[in-house]
Amino acid sequence: MISFKQLPIEAKAAVAAGVVFFSMMLSRSYLAEKLDFRTRRWLLRLQMALFANTLMLMGSLHVWRSTVTTFTRSSAASSFCFMLWKMAVFMFLALAHSSFFTLLFLVAEEPYFFSLAAYTCLGAYIILIFFLFTLGSVEQAYKFLAGRGAKAGTGNKNRTALKPVLAVLLTVVLTVVGLLNASQPPTVNSVEIPVHKLPSTMNNLKVVLLSDIHLGPTVGKTKLAMIVRMVKALKPDITVIVGDLTDAEAKIIRPAVEPLGELDSPLGTYFVTGNHEYYTSDVSNWFELLKSFNIQPLHNENVKIVSPKSTSDWFCLAGVDDIEADVLHYSGHGMDLKKALRGCSSEHAIVLLAHQPIAAKWALQERPDINLILSGHTHGGQIFPLNAGAYLLNPFFVGLYKVGQNTFVYVSPGTMYYGIPMRLGSRAEITEIILRSP
């Protein structure tokens, strides 16, 4: 029987990842209600950082072997340039691994340069792993089809050296493109949505949808202030924030949140939790902070949005807690659609705020009379190649979907980004929704 010491390092990393994952599940199931918020917060973030790093270790070993070890037998291996290259690869991997720990130590009003550099390296790391794997698979397929098996030769050595060079070049290009794309202000996307049973006096009502701003290590006050200015320029009747506003505790990042106090939509500004709010383990303090800025959290509850032209005309705006609250056993929270829609009958239009598209699907299965659901969470995949995974894991990916005869679901691609300051194959968005009465 093989002992743990005899296992290759990749296998040891996989075992370590499994142990950390098991501890995360154990903490969520049995310790969630026994630990105070502060302890739970640190434990959860530490476990997530350790889990991500143990998984990444397997990829990092592959990156090192592909970009460094492959060239150690070449004539350039003893050169000064190769030494610089080894140092650059090591620093790149170290920064990528350190990104997950910035949530614990480097969150402030504005992002630290180290956090931006670390998360940029993490984005490049994901792209590089993808291309190394894809090019390696193409190489193996070529060998198989050519009938050469594993035979070595000069041409084979050249291809082996070409693979990491091509992967690095593609990664650098896409990283620069992704950084430039994410540095641009969010695009304003105007969408007209017919809402069944919306009163005629509320025709053309304007709702501005924000989602996934992720105030934290790489998004700070400056970017939030820009978003608020853009929202105010649209002059919405209602502003809604459908989760993942933050990745940090309210007390730590409070100065960065102050621009939200400038939102002044005449029919109100509303907020529902996303999964990342529960990762902060500080939801109650966030609710109080948002209320101080005249932003109303919809904690499995609803409000009547009354027409400015007729007090007898209204529709029901409801919001549910994110489903991650149930997974984390977050006391007093969790998606409760019946409670959220209490008093909302099918005689009036119903608009629901639910952070995750899977929650939108569940809501429609229980209450098909909901007319419009506004969600986020997917980020449109944010960066290639994660787009494919986000598409496959969510019943609604991004944009407008019609469900049945009288229901629509709109999924925002996110107003900023999570951690990695890059976007590839997606664009940050502020959504201007024009509600149309039948």
N, C-alpha and C positions, 0 to 999 in steps of 0.2 A: 504493500500500500504506500502511495506517494505521500510524504509529509508535506506540511505547509512550506517548509524551508526549501524543498526541492521544486516547488512550483515555479514556472516562469513569472517574471515580474508583472506581466499583463494579467495573468490569472490571479496573482495576489491582489492586484488593484480591483479586479472584479469581485473577489471575495470581500474586500474592504468596503466596496460600494454596497454590496448586499447587506453587510452588517449595519452600515449607517442607515440604509433604507429601512431595515427592520426596526431599528431604534426610533426612526421617525414615525413609523406606523404605530409602534408601541406607545410613544409619547402622545400621539393624536388620540389613541383609543382609551388609554388608561390614566394618563397624567394631566390631560388638558384641564380638567376641572379641579385638580388638586394643587396646581401650581399658581402662584400669583402671576399677574400679567407681565411684570418685568422679567421674571425668570423664564416664563413661557416664551416671551419674545426673543430673548437671547438664545435659548435652547433651540427654538425652531430655526432661527437664522443661521446659527452655527451648524446645525445638522444639514441644512440645505447647502451651505457653502462646502462642507466636507463631502457631501454626496456628489455635488457637481465636480469637485476637484478629483475625487477618486475615479470618477468616470473619465474625466479629461486626461488623467494620467496615462491611460491606455493610448489615447490619441496622440499625446505628446511624445510618447516613446516612438510611435510610428513617424511622427514629424521629424524627430531628431535623426532617426535612422535613414529617412529618405533624403533629408537636406544636408546632413553632416556626415554620418557614418559611410554613406555611399561613396563619398569623395575622399575618404581617408587614405585609400591606396593609390590615388592619383598623384601626379608629379607636383600638383599645386598644394598638396596637403601640408607641406612644411612652410609654406609662404606666409608672410605677415597678413596678407589679405584674407587668407583662409582662417587665420586666428581671429580676425575681426568678424568674419562671417559666423564663426562658432559662438562668439560672444553675443552677436546680434540675435541669433536664433535662441540662445539661452535667455536673453533678456525679454524677447518676444513671448516666449512660453511662460516665463515667470510673471510677466505683467498680465497675461491672459488668465493665469490661475489666481492672481491676487484680486481680480475684479470682483469676485463674489464677497470678498471681505470688506470692500469699501462701504457696504451698507451698515457694517458694524462700527466703523471708525471714521469714515470720511463723508459725512452728510452735513451740509451747511446751506446758508442762504444762496450762495452761488457754487457751482461745481468746482472742485479742485482739479488742477491740471492732471494730477496723478490718476484720478478717477476716470477722466476722459481718455487718457492714454491707455489705461488698463482695459476699459470696455471696448475701445477701438481695436486693441489687440485680440480681445475675445471674439469680436465680429470677424476679423481677419482669420483667426484660428478656425472658426466654423467653415468659412469659405475654403481655406487651404485644405482642411481634412476632406471636404467634399471632392475637391479636384484631385487630390492624391488618390483617393479611393476610386474615383471614376476613371482616371487615366490608368491606374493599376489594373482595373477590371478590363479596360479596353486592351491593354497590353497582353493580359492572360488570354483573352478571347482571340487575339491575333495569333498568339503562339499555338493555341489549340487548332484554329482553323488552318494555319499554315503547316501543321503537322510537325512542329519543331520541338514540342514538349518543353523540357527544361534545359535543353542544350544551350550552352554558353558560347558566345562568339563575339567578335568585334562589333558587329551590328547590334547584337543584343546589349552589350555594355553601353554603346552609344545611346540606345533607347532608354536604358535604365537611368543614365545621367540626364537625358532630355526630359524625362517625366517630372522630376522635382523642379527643374528650371522652369518648365512651362507652367506648372502649378503655382509656383511663386509669382511669376509674371502676371498670370490671370488674377491671382489674389490681390496683388498690389493695385492693378487697374480697377478691379471691382470695389476695393476698399475706398479708393479715392472717389469713385463715382458715388458710392453709397454715402460717404461723408458729405459730399457736396449737395446731394439730394436732400439729406436730413437737415442740413444747415439752412435750407430755404424756409421761408414762412409757410405755414400750412396753406394749402389751396382751399378756396371757398367753393364748395360744391352745392349748387342750388337744386333741390329736388321737390317736385310737386307730387303730393300724395293724396288721392281721394280718400276721405274718411267717411265711411257709412254712418249715417245718422248725425253727422256734424251739423249743427244749426246753421242756417243760411247767413245769420248775422255774424258768424265766425268764419265765413269763407275768407280765404287768403290770410288766415292767422299764421304768423311767422314763429317757428320754433327753431332755435339754434341748438344743435347737438354737439356736445363736447364729450370726449372719451379718452381714457388711457393717456393722461398727461404725464403721470409718473414722476412727480416731484421727488427728487432724491439725489443720488450721486452724480447724475449727468444732466439733470434738468433743474433749473433754479428760477429765481425771481425774475430775471431779465426775460426769459422765454415766456413765463406766465404773463408778465405785463404786456408783452407783444400780443399774446392770444386775447387778452381782455380788450385791448385796443381794437383788434379786428372784430370781436364780437359786438362791441359798442357801435362800431361803424355800420353794422348790419341792422341795428335798431330792432332787435327781436321783441316780440310780445312775451315770449317765454324762453328761458335758457335752461337746458337740462344737462347735467353731468352724469353720465352713466358708468361710473366706477373707475377704479384705478387712478384716482387723482394723485395718490401719493405712495411712496415706498418707505416712509419714515414716520417717526413719532411726531405728534402735533407740536410738542414743546420744542423739539430740536429745530424743526423747519418752519416754525410759525412766521418769521420775517419774510420768507419766500412766498407765503400764501396771501399776504396783504393785498396784492392787486385784485383778488377776487371781490374785495369790498367795493370795488368800483362798478361791478355789474348791477345794472339798474333796470332790468326788464319789468315793464309795468304789471304783468300778470305773474311775476315771480321767477325765482331761480331755484331749481330743485336738484337733488343729489341722491343717488343710490350707491351702495357699496359695490366694489369689485373684489376679486379674490385678494388683491394686494393690500387692500385696507385691513383684511383680517390677518395677513402676514405681519402687519405692524403690531398687532395685539393692542391697539390703542384706539379702537373705533369710537368709544364713548367720548374721549377727548376731542376726536375729530368732529363728531357731531356738534359738540358745544362750540368749537372754534368756527365751524361753518355757520352755525346759527348767529354768531356774533357778527358775521358778514351778511346777514339777511339771506342766507342760503338755507332752504328747508330740506333736511334729509327726509326721505320717504322710507321709513323703517317698517316695511310690510304694512303700508298704509296708503291712503289716497286723499286727494283734495279735489274739490269742485272748481274747475276753471270756468268762471262766469264771463259771458260775453260783455265787452265794454258797452255794447249798444243795447242790450236787453238783459236785465237781471234774471229773467225766466229761462234764458238759454244758457246751457252749460254742457261740459263734457267731463268725464271722470279721468283724472291723471293719477295713476297708481305706480307704486314702486315696490320691488321685492328685494330682500337681502340677497347677496350673492350665495350661490350654492356651496362655495368653499367653506362657509361658516358651519354647515352641517358636517363636512368632512373633518374640520378642526374641532368639532364639538365646542364651538364658541358660545358660551353661555348667553342665553337671551336672544340669540340671532339664528338665522337660517331662513331659507325661502319658505314663505307661508302665503300661498296665493289666495287662499280663502280669506285670510285676515286682510290682505292687501286690497282685495276687491269687495270687502264688506260695504254694502250700500251702493255698489256700482251695478246697476241692472242693464239688461240689453236694450232698454228703452232709450238709453243715452249712449253716445259714442264712448268707447273705452280706449285709452292710450296707456300702455304699460312700459315702464322702464325696467329692464332686466339686463344686467351686465353681460352675461354669457349667452351666446346663441342657443346652447343646449337648454338653458333655462327658458328661453323663448319657445322652444319646441315643446317642452313639458307644459308650459302655461297654456299653449294652444290645445294640447291634448285634453287638458282639464276644463278650459273655458274657451271653446272655439268662437265665442261671441266677441272676443277681444278684437278691436278693429286695427290697431297699430301697435307694434312693439319696437322699441328703440334699444339697440344693443351695441356692444363694442367687443373688447377682449381679443379679437383675432389679430389686430394690427395689420390686417391684409397680409399676414406672414412676416411683415417688417423687412426681413432680408432673405435673399436667396442663399441657401436652398431651403430655408425653413418654411417658405410659402406653401410647398407641397404638403407638409405635415399639418399645417394649420387648416388647409383646405379639406384634408381627409378627416380631421378630428372634429370638425364643426358642421352641424346640419345647415347652417347659413354662414357663408364665408365673409363676404363683403358686398355692400351695396344694397339695392332694393329687391325684395322678393315678394311675390304675391302668393298667398296661401288660401286656397278656397276661393269663394266668391267675394268676400267683403273684408279680407284681412291682408295686411301688409307687414312685413318685417324689414327694418332697415338696420344694417350692421355697419357701424363706423369703422374705418381703417385706423382710427386713432388720431388724436390731435398732436401728439408728440411721439415718443418712442420709449421703450423700456430698456434702460441701461445702455445698450450699444447705440452710439450716436450715428447710426447708419440706416439707410433705407434703400433696398434693392428690390425692384418689382412691386413697390408699393409707394404711396405718397401720403404724408400727413394731411389731415383734412379737418376743417371746420365745416359742418354740414348745416346749410340753411334749408329748412324744411317748410314748404308752403302747404298748409292744410287746405284741401278743397272740399267743400260740401257737395253732396250729390246733386 
